[in-house]
Amino acid sequence: MNQNTFNPYVSTSMKDGVFHVCLAAPRVGDHEAAIIAASVHRTLRQHGGSLTKMVLDVSSVQMMQSVGLGMCIDIRNTAEAFGVQTTLRGLRGRLAQLFTMLKIDRLFGLEPDHEMGFEYEQAAAA
């Protein structure tokens, strides 16, 4: 199963039971979070039973409001209800510090990113 969907705020694809969600917006506020969540929830409702993993790529995100953080938790919880493990990719800089400070990073598996993994380790240690 391979599906590609694109909108200005999120790009999704599925392959071999892995659902890739790439946040394309550099800023995730109320408007962006609602559109991203609707897209991800729609796909999870349609294909959740056939998925094993969801990768949430936040490498393009520079700033996220609290509603965006809530959206990340919400889509992770929805995926978990379908038995789908969720990992974060590209968590770095201030966003990594925010996820770590609020302990949101503990809800997700962290996928190593060769270019950005070291930066996350530094943020987590700070």
VMD Tcl script that builds the backbone (N, CA, C; Angstrom):
set m [mol new atoms 378]
animate dup $m
set s [atomselect $m all]
$s set {name element resname resid chain x y z} {
  {N N MET 1 A 0.851 -1.164 0.000}
  {CA C MET 1 A 0.000 0.000 0.000}
  {C C MET 1 A 0.896 1.226 0.000}
  {N N ASN 2 A 0.720 2.092 -0.954}
  {CA C ASN 2 A 1.495 3.309 -1.035}
  {C C ASN 2 A 0.565 4.437 -1.404}
  {N N GLN 3 A 0.458 5.411 -0.535}
  {CA C GLN 3 A -0.427 6.537 -0.772}
  {C C GLN 3 A 0.348 7.805 -0.490}
  {N N ASN 4 A 0.261 8.780 -1.362}
  {CA C ASN 4 A 0.904 10.057 -1.140}
  {C C ASN 4 A -0.145 11.142 -1.150}
  {N N THR 5 A -0.107 11.981 -0.157}
  {CA C THR 5 A -1.028 13.094 -0.050}
  {C C THR 5 A -0.197 14.310 0.329}
  {N N PHE 6 A -0.531 15.471 -0.258}
  {CA C PHE 6 A 0.200 16.683 0.096}
  {C C PHE 6 A -0.763 17.838 0.266}
  {N N ASN 7 A -0.552 18.619 1.280}
  {CA C ASN 7 A -1.204 19.913 1.431}
  {C C ASN 7 A -0.135 20.858 1.960}
  {N N PRO 8 A -0.409 22.150 2.079}
  {CA C PRO 8 A 0.650 23.087 2.461}
  {C C PRO 8 A 1.254 22.858 3.847}
  {N N TYR 9 A 0.575 22.103 4.709}
  {CA C TYR 9 A 1.040 21.956 6.084}
  {C C TYR 9 A 1.547 20.572 6.435}
  {N N VAL 10 A 1.142 19.567 5.669}
  {CA C VAL 10 A 1.561 18.202 5.985}
  {C C VAL 10 A 1.620 17.370 4.710}
  {N N SER 11 A 2.609 16.516 4.665}
  {CA C SER 11 A 2.748 15.557 3.575}
  {C C SER 11 A 2.735 14.170 4.206}
  {N N THR 12 A 1.907 13.282 3.675}
  {CA C THR 12 A 1.833 11.939 4.240}
  {C C THR 12 A 2.059 10.901 3.156}
  {N N SER 13 A 2.568 9.770 3.572}
  {CA C SER 13 A 2.712 8.634 2.670}
  {C C SER 13 A 2.705 7.356 3.494}
  {N N MET 14 A 2.363 6.257 2.841}
  {CA C MET 14 A 2.360 4.949 3.494}
  {C C MET 14 A 3.109 3.967 2.619}
  {N N LYS 15 A 3.899 3.145 3.267}
  {CA C LYS 15 A 4.598 2.085 2.552}
  {C C LYS 15 A 4.941 0.983 3.538}
  {N N ASP 16 A 4.592 -0.235 3.185}
  {CA C ASP 16 A 4.928 -1.418 3.985}
  {C C ASP 16 A 4.506 -1.283 5.452}
  {N N GLY 17 A 3.313 -0.740 5.688}
  {CA C GLY 17 A 2.782 -0.626 7.029}
  {C C GLY 17 A 3.309 0.539 7.839}
  {N N VAL 18 A 4.121 1.389 7.220}
  {CA C VAL 18 A 4.667 2.554 7.915}
  {C C VAL 18 A 4.014 3.808 7.342}
  {N N PHE 19 A 3.442 4.600 8.222}
  {CA C PHE 19 A 2.757 5.835 7.862}
  {C C PHE 19 A 3.691 6.993 8.186}
  {N N HIS 20 A 4.162 7.685 7.151}
  {CA C HIS 20 A 5.064 8.829 7.311}
  {C C HIS 20 A 4.249 10.113 7.292}
  {N N VAL 21 A 4.420 10.914 8.317}
  {CA C VAL 21 A 3.741 12.200 8.439}
  {C C VAL 21 A 4.829 13.258 8.549}
  {N N CYS 22 A 4.955 14.073 7.513}
  {CA C CYS 22 A 5.986 15.109 7.491}
  {C C CYS 22 A 5.317 16.475 7.621}
  {N N LEU 23 A 5.547 17.136 8.760}
  {CA C LEU 23 A 4.992 18.464 8.961}
  {C C LEU 23 A 5.776 19.438 8.087}
  {N N ALA 24 A 5.086 20.094 7.162}
  {CA C ALA 24 A 5.739 20.956 6.192}
  {C C ALA 24 A 5.732 22.422 6.603}
  {N N ALA 25 A 4.937 22.777 7.586}
  {CA C ALA 25 A 4.822 24.169 8.022}
  {C C ALA 25 A 5.939 24.504 9.008}
  {N N PRO 26 A 6.637 25.620 8.814}
  {CA C PRO 26 A 7.670 26.000 9.772}
  {C C PRO 26 A 7.079 26.443 11.113}
  {N N ARG 27 A 5.815 26.869 11.092}
  {CA C ARG 27 A 5.125 27.304 12.304}
  {C C ARG 27 A 3.829 26.502 12.415}
  {N N VAL 28 A 3.606 25.870 13.555}
  {CA C VAL 28 A 2.379 25.099 13.751}
  {C C VAL 28 A 1.572 25.776 14.850}
  {N N GLY 29 A 0.504 26.464 14.421}
  {CA C GLY 29 A -0.420 27.135 15.326}
  {C C GLY 29 A -1.793 26.503 15.210}
  {N N ASP 30 A -2.831 27.241 15.613}
  {CA C ASP 30 A -4.203 26.731 15.602}
  {C C ASP 30 A -4.636 26.238 14.230}
  {N N HIS 31 A -4.465 27.081 13.227}
  {CA C HIS 31 A -4.937 26.761 11.872}
  {C C HIS 31 A -4.222 25.528 11.311}
  {N N GLU 32 A -2.905 25.545 11.387}
  {CA C GLU 32 A -2.108 24.443 10.839}
  {C C GLU 32 A -2.383 23.142 11.580}
  {N N ALA 33 A -2.465 23.202 12.902}
  {CA C ALA 33 A -2.692 21.996 13.714}
  {C C ALA 33 A -4.023 21.341 13.363}
  {N N ALA 34 A -5.058 22.140 13.141}
  {CA C ALA 34 A -6.375 21.581 12.796}
  {C C ALA 34 A -6.322 20.845 11.464}
  {N N ILE 35 A -5.650 21.421 10.485}
  {CA C ILE 35 A -5.558 20.798 9.158}
  {C C ILE 35 A -4.693 19.535 9.210}
  {N N ILE 36 A -3.578 19.606 9.916}
  {CA C ILE 36 A -2.692 18.439 10.052}
  {C C ILE 36 A -3.425 17.302 10.759}
  {N N ALA 37 A -4.065 17.616 11.877}
  {CA C ALA 37 A -4.773 16.583 12.649}
  {C C ALA 37 A -5.871 15.931 11.825}
  {N N ALA 38 A -6.637 16.724 11.073}
  {CA C ALA 38 A -7.717 16.165 10.251}
  {C C ALA 38 A -7.163 15.198 9.214}
  {N N SER 39 A -6.062 15.558 8.589}
  {CA C SER 39 A -5.449 14.698 7.570}
  {C C SER 39 A -4.948 13.387 8.176}
  {N N VAL 40 A -4.264 13.485 9.306}
  {CA C VAL 40 A -3.705 12.292 9.947}
  {C C VAL 40 A -4.821 11.397 10.491}
  {N N HIS 41 A -5.816 11.988 11.144}
  {CA C HIS 41 A -6.927 11.194 11.675}
  {C C HIS 41 A -7.681 10.468 10.563}
  {N N ARG 42 A -7.885 11.134 9.446}
  {CA C ARG 42 A -8.586 10.512 8.315}
  {C C ARG 42 A -7.835 9.261 7.849}
  {N N THR 43 A -6.535 9.393 7.707}
  {CA C THR 43 A -5.735 8.246 7.250}
  {C C THR 43 A -5.722 7.138 8.295}
  {N N LEU 44 A -5.606 7.495 9.563}
  {CA C LEU 44 A -5.605 6.462 10.612}
  {C C LEU 44 A -6.936 5.729 10.667}
  {N N ARG 45 A -8.035 6.443 10.494}
  {CA C ARG 45 A -9.347 5.774 10.491}
  {C C ARG 45 A -9.466 4.820 9.302}
  {N N GLN 46 A -8.941 5.215 8.161}
  {CA C GLN 46 A -9.059 4.389 6.963}
  {C C GLN 46 A -8.094 3.209 6.955}
  {N N HIS 47 A -6.894 3.399 7.464}
  {CA C HIS 47 A -5.848 2.386 7.307}
  {C C HIS 47 A -5.193 1.933 8.610}
  {N N GLY 48 A -5.690 2.402 9.753}
  {CA C GLY 48 A -5.051 2.115 11.032}
  {C C GLY 48 A -4.807 0.643 11.303}
  {N N GLY 49 A -5.728 -0.205 10.893}
  {CA C GLY 49 A -5.583 -1.636 11.144}
  {C C GLY 49 A -4.450 -2.290 10.382}
  {N N SER 50 A -4.017 -1.673 9.291}
  {CA C SER 50 A -2.950 -2.264 8.480}
  {C C SER 50 A -1.590 -1.607 8.729}
  {N N LEU 51 A -1.538 -0.654 9.648}
  {CA C LEU 51 A -0.283 0.043 9.927}
  {C C LEU 51 A 0.400 -0.538 11.160}
  {N N THR 52 A 1.720 -0.477 11.174}
  {CA C THR 52 A 2.486 -0.926 12.331}
  {C C THR 52 A 3.231 0.228 12.997}
  {N N LYS 53 A 3.521 1.278 12.223}
  {CA C LYS 53 A 4.342 2.364 12.741}
  {C C LYS 53 A 3.949 3.678 12.075}
  {N N MET 54 A 4.011 4.766 12.844}
  {CA C MET 54 A 3.827 6.106 12.304}
  {C C MET 54 A 5.079 6.911 12.639}
  {N N VAL 55 A 5.659 7.533 11.637}
  {CA C VAL 55 A 6.831 8.384 11.824}
  {C C VAL 55 A 6.373 9.820 11.667}
  {N N LEU 56 A 6.512 10.600 12.721}
  {CA C LEU 56 A 6.135 12.003 12.717}
  {C C LEU 56 A 7.409 12.822 12.543}
  {N N ASP 57 A 7.602 13.352 11.345}
  {CA C ASP 57 A 8.811 14.110 10.998}
  {C C ASP 57 A 8.564 15.590 11.253}
  {N N VAL 58 A 9.271 16.141 12.226}
  {CA C VAL 58 A 9.114 17.554 12.589}
  {C C VAL 58 A 10.346 18.373 12.209}
  {N N SER 59 A 11.171 17.845 11.314}
  {CA C SER 59 A 12.430 18.515 10.976}
  {C C SER 59 A 12.247 19.883 10.327}
  {N N SER 60 A 11.103 20.154 9.705}
  {CA C SER 60 A 10.861 21.461 9.089}
  {C C SER 60 A 10.231 22.461 10.050}
  {N N VAL 61 A 9.841 22.025 11.226}
  {CA C VAL 61 A 9.140 22.885 12.178}
  {C C VAL 61 A 10.152 23.689 12.990}
  {N N GLN 62 A 9.951 25.006 12.996}
  {CA C GLN 62 A 10.815 25.894 13.768}
  {C C GLN 62 A 10.131 26.372 15.046}
  {N N MET 63 A 8.799 26.505 14.991}
  {CA C MET 63 A 8.052 26.994 16.144}
  {C C MET 63 A 6.727 26.267 16.217}
  {N N MET 64 A 6.350 25.890 17.443}
  {CA C MET 64 A 5.089 25.181 17.628}
  {C C MET 64 A 4.382 25.762 18.848}
  {N N GLN 65 A 3.143 26.196 18.637}
  {CA C GLN 65 A 2.346 26.688 19.751}
  {C C GLN 65 A 1.814 25.504 20.550}
  {N N SER 66 A 1.239 25.798 21.701}
  {CA C SER 66 A 0.753 24.726 22.566}
  {C C SER 66 A -0.277 23.841 21.874}
  {N N VAL 67 A -1.086 24.416 20.998}
  {CA C VAL 67 A -2.075 23.609 20.279}
  {C C VAL 67 A -1.379 22.610 19.353}
  {N N GLY 68 A -0.225 22.963 18.824}
  {CA C GLY 68 A 0.556 22.036 18.002}
  {C C GLY 68 A 1.114 20.895 18.826}
  {N N LEU 69 A 1.561 21.210 20.028}
  {CA C LEU 69 A 2.042 20.163 20.933}
  {C C LEU 69 A 0.909 19.211 21.281}
  {N N GLY 70 A -0.258 19.786 21.567}
  {CA C GLY 70 A -1.434 18.962 21.851}
  {C C GLY 70 A -1.816 18.092 20.674}
  {N N MET 71 A -1.673 18.634 19.458}
  {CA C MET 71 A -1.977 17.872 18.252}
  {C C MET 71 A -1.040 16.666 18.131}
  {N N CYS 72 A 0.240 16.868 18.420}
  {CA C CYS 72 A 1.201 15.758 18.356}
  {C C CYS 72 A 0.797 14.644 19.318}
  {N N ILE 73 A 0.413 15.034 20.523}
  {CA C ILE 73 A -0.020 14.046 21.520}
  {C C ILE 73 A -1.308 13.368 21.063}
  {N N ASP 74 A -2.243 14.147 20.530}
  {CA C ASP 74 A -3.523 13.609 20.079}
  {C C ASP 74 A -3.350 12.593 18.956}
  {N N ILE 75 A -2.540 12.917 17.945}
  {CA C ILE 75 A -2.387 11.955 16.838}
  {C C ILE 75 A -1.594 10.737 17.297}
  {N N ARG 76 A -0.701 10.918 18.248}
  {CA C ARG 76 A 0.013 9.767 18.815}
  {C C ARG 76 A -0.960 8.857 19.554}
  {N N ASN 77 A -1.869 9.451 20.337}
  {CA C ASN 77 A -2.851 8.657 21.076}
  {C C ASN 77 A -3.812 7.940 20.134}
  {N N THR 78 A -4.208 8.595 19.062}
  {CA C THR 78 A -5.083 7.959 18.074}
  {C C THR 78 A -4.368 6.787 17.419}
  {N N ALA 79 A -3.111 6.985 17.047}
  {CA C ALA 79 A -2.335 5.892 16.450}
  {C C ALA 79 A -2.210 4.728 17.429}
  {N N GLU 80 A -1.941 5.045 18.689}
  {CA C GLU 80 A -1.799 3.996 19.708}
  {C C GLU 80 A -3.087 3.188 19.865}
  {N N ALA 81 A -4.235 3.849 19.712}
  {CA C ALA 81 A -5.525 3.148 19.809}
  {C C ALA 81 A -5.661 2.093 18.718}
  {N N PHE 82 A -4.964 2.283 17.592}
  {CA C PHE 82 A -4.951 1.307 16.509}
  {C C PHE 82 A -3.774 0.339 16.627}
  {N N GLY 83 A -3.008 0.454 17.704}
  {CA C GLY 83 A -1.849 -0.415 17.895}
  {C C GLY 83 A -0.651 0.008 17.071}
  {N N VAL 84 A -0.605 1.282 16.688}
  {CA C VAL 84 A 0.476 1.808 15.847}
  {C C VAL 84 A 1.472 2.560 16.721}
  {N N GLN 85 A 2.721 2.129 16.686}
  {CA C GLN 85 A 3.797 2.783 17.426}
  {C C GLN 85 A 4.153 4.084 16.714}
  {N N THR 86 A 4.389 5.158 17.480}
  {CA C THR 86 A 4.732 6.452 16.888}
  {C C THR 86 A 6.131 6.864 17.290}
  {N N THR 87 A 6.917 7.291 16.298}
  {CA C THR 87 A 8.254 7.810 16.561}
  {C C THR 87 A 8.358 9.226 16.010}
  {N N LEU 88 A 9.248 10.005 16.611}
  {CA C LEU 88 A 9.538 11.362 16.154}
  {C C LEU 88 A 10.841 11.356 15.382}
  {N N ARG 89 A 10.869 12.114 14.302}
  {CA C ARG 89 A 12.091 12.278 13.512}
  {C C ARG 89 A 12.353 13.771 13.353}
  {N N GLY 90 A 13.611 14.160 13.454}
  {CA C GLY 90 A 14.003 15.542 13.183}
  {C C GLY 90 A 13.786 16.502 14.332}
  {N N LEU 91 A 13.640 16.000 15.538}
  {CA C LEU 91 A 13.441 16.858 16.702}
  {C C LEU 91 A 14.780 17.513 17.031}
  {N N ARG 92 A 14.799 18.862 16.976}
  {CA C ARG 92 A 16.068 19.560 17.189}
  {C C ARG 92 A 15.835 20.979 17.689}
  {N N GLY 93 A 16.908 21.610 18.111}
  {CA C GLY 93 A 16.889 23.009 18.506}
  {C C GLY 93 A 15.902 23.306 19.620}
  {N N ARG 94 A 15.237 24.459 19.485}
  {CA C ARG 94 A 14.287 24.894 20.511}
  {C C ARG 94 A 13.097 23.961 20.629}
  {N N LEU 95 A 12.710 23.360 19.509}
  {CA C LEU 95 A 11.590 22.418 19.568}
  {C C LEU 95 A 11.962 21.206 20.418}
  {N N ALA 96 A 13.184 20.730 20.279}
  {CA C ALA 96 A 13.654 19.611 21.104}
  {C C ALA 96 A 13.685 20.016 22.573}
  {N N GLN 97 A 14.128 21.230 22.848}
  {CA C GLN 97 A 14.160 21.707 24.226}
  {C C GLN 97 A 12.746 21.773 24.808}
  {N N LEU 98 A 11.795 22.257 23.996}
  {CA C LEU 98 A 10.409 22.352 24.453}
  {C C LEU 98 A 9.822 20.966 24.733}
  {N N PHE 99 A 10.006 20.028 23.802}
  {CA C PHE 99 A 9.500 18.663 23.983}
  {C C PHE 99 A 10.126 18.024 25.227}
  {N N THR 100 A 11.409 18.291 25.448}
  {CA C THR 100 A 12.113 17.715 26.597}
  {C C THR 100 A 11.655 18.359 27.897}
  {N N MET 101 A 11.556 19.692 27.910}
  {CA C MET 101 A 11.156 20.403 29.117}
  {C C MET 101 A 9.755 19.971 29.575}
  {N N LEU 102 A 8.851 19.786 28.606}
  {CA C LEU 102 A 7.483 19.381 28.925}
  {C C LEU 102 A 7.325 17.866 29.024}
  {N N LYS 103 A 8.420 17.145 28.784}
  {CA C LYS 103 A 8.471 15.682 28.853}
  {C C LYS 103 A 7.555 15.009 27.822}
  {N N ILE 104 A 7.255 15.735 26.759}
  {CA C ILE 104 A 6.437 15.179 25.685}
  {C C ILE 104 A 7.240 14.157 24.891}
  {N N ASP 105 A 8.552 14.359 24.811}
  {CA C ASP 105 A 9.401 13.434 24.061}
  {C C ASP 105 A 9.318 12.010 24.598}
  {N N ARG 106 A 8.958 11.861 25.867}
  {CA C ARG 106 A 8.863 10.527 26.480}
  {C C ARG 106 A 7.681 9.719 25.954}
  {N N LEU 107 A 6.726 10.388 25.335}
  {CA C LEU 107 A 5.554 9.706 24.785}
  {C C LEU 107 A 5.855 9.033 23.449}
  {N N PHE 108 A 6.956 9.404 22.834}
  {CA C PHE 108 A 7.296 8.945 21.494}
  {C C PHE 108 A 8.607 8.182 21.510}
  {N N GLY 109 A 8.735 7.280 20.556}
  {CA C GLY 109 A 10.054 6.746 20.280}
  {C C GLY 109 A 10.784 7.832 19.511}
  {N N LEU 110 A 12.083 7.943 19.681}
  {CA C LEU 110 A 12.858 8.940 18.952}
  {C C LEU 110 A 13.669 8.237 17.883}
  {N N GLU 111 A 13.402 8.598 16.662}
  {CA C GLU 111 A 14.097 7.982 15.544}
  {C C GLU 111 A 15.402 8.712 15.309}
  {N N PRO 112 A 16.503 7.989 15.286}
  {CA C PRO 112 A 17.779 8.658 15.073}
  {C C PRO 112 A 17.822 9.295 13.683}
  {N N ASP 113 A 18.314 10.497 13.658}
  {CA C ASP 113 A 18.496 11.226 12.407}
  {C C ASP 113 A 19.969 11.571 12.367}
  {N N HIS 114 A 20.688 11.010 11.420}
  {CA C HIS 114 A 22.140 11.142 11.395}
  {C C HIS 114 A 22.595 12.594 11.429}
  {N N GLU 115 A 21.847 13.478 10.790}
  {CA C GLU 115 A 22.246 14.875 10.768}
  {C C GLU 115 A 21.837 15.592 12.044}
  {N N MET 116 A 20.732 15.169 12.670}
  {CA C MET 116 A 20.173 15.947 13.765}
  {C C MET 116 A 20.178 15.225 15.098}
  {N N GLY 117 A 20.533 13.971 15.141}
  {CA C GLY 117 A 20.481 13.212 16.380}
  {C C GLY 117 A 21.369 13.782 17.463}
  {N N PHE 118 A 22.561 14.223 17.094}
  {CA C PHE 118 A 23.489 14.767 18.068}
  {C C PHE 118 A 22.923 16.040 18.685}
  {N N GLU 119 A 22.304 16.879 17.872}
  {CA C GLU 119 A 21.720 18.113 18.373}
  {C C GLU 119 A 20.611 17.819 19.375}
  {N N TYR 120 A 19.804 16.775 19.124}
  {CA C TYR 120 A 18.758 16.418 20.078}
  {C C TYR 120 A 19.381 15.959 21.397}
  {N N GLU 121 A 20.438 15.168 21.316}
  {CA C GLU 121 A 21.100 14.692 22.525}
  {C C GLU 121 A 21.590 15.866 23.360}
  {N N GLN 122 A 22.130 16.906 22.705}
  {CA C GLN 122 A 22.587 18.076 23.429}
  {C C GLN 122 A 21.414 18.792 24.083}
  {N N ALA 123 A 20.307 18.939 23.364}
  {CA C ALA 123 A 19.129 19.621 23.898}
  {C C ALA 123 A 18.561 18.850 25.081}
  {N N ALA 124 A 18.553 17.529 24.984}
  {CA C ALA 124 A 17.990 16.702 26.050}
  {C C ALA 124 A 18.860 16.774 27.307}
  {N N ALA 125 A 20.167 16.929 27.122}
  {CA C ALA 125 A 21.082 16.991 28.248}
  {C C ALA 125 A 21.042 18.351 28.936}
  {N N ALA 126 A 20.610 19.375 28.221}
  {CA C ALA 126 A 20.615 20.755 28.776}
  {C C ALA 126 A 19.528 20.943 29.821}
}
mol reanalyze $m
mol bondsrecalc $m
mol representation Tube
mol addrep $m
